[in-house]
């Protein structure tokens, strides 16, 4: 469950915000979503690179 949260939390936050228009006008929420997405992509890259 923790791995799923780390790998998909950023994607889920952006998707949920877009679907229900929850706080999509606040710049700091966009910033936190982008940071979360960056963390997700980085973790997936590192897992694919080192867990061959």
C-alpha positions in Angstrom: 0.0 0.0 0.0 2.8 2.4 0.8 4.6 1.7 -2.5 1.3 2.4 -4.4 0.9 5.7 -2.6 4.5 6.8 -3.3 4.3 5.8 -7.0 0.8 7.1 -7.8 0.1 9.9 -5.2 1.1 12.8 -7.5 -0.9 11.4 -10.4 -3.9 10.8 -8.3 -3.8 14.3 -6.8 -3.7 16.0 -10.1 -6.4 13.8 -11.6 -8.7 14.3 -8.6 -8.1 18.1 -8.6 -8.9 18.3 -12.3 -12.0 16.1 -12.2 -13.7 17.8 -9.3 -12.2 21.3 -9.7 -11.0 21.2 -6.1 -8.7 24.2 -5.4 -7.5 24.4 -9.0 -7.1 28.1 -8.8 -4.7 28.2 -5.9 -1.1 28.4 -7.1 0.3 26.6 -4.0 -1.9 23.6 -4.7 -0.6 23.5 -8.3 2.9 23.7 -7.0 2.4 20.8 -4.6 0.8 18.8 -7.3 3.7 19.4 -9.7 6.2 18.5 -6.9 4.3 15.3 -6.2 4.3 14.4 -9.9 8.1 15.1 -10.1 8.6 12.8 -7.1 6.5 10.1 -8.7 8.4 10.2 -12.0 11.7 10.2 -10.2 10.8 7.2 -8.0 9.6 5.2 -11.0 12.7 6.1 -12.9 15.0 5.0 -10.1 13.1 1.8 -9.5 13.3 0.9 -13.2 17.0 1.8 -13.3 18.1 -0.1 -10.2 15.7 -3.0 -9.9 16.5 -4.7 -13.2 
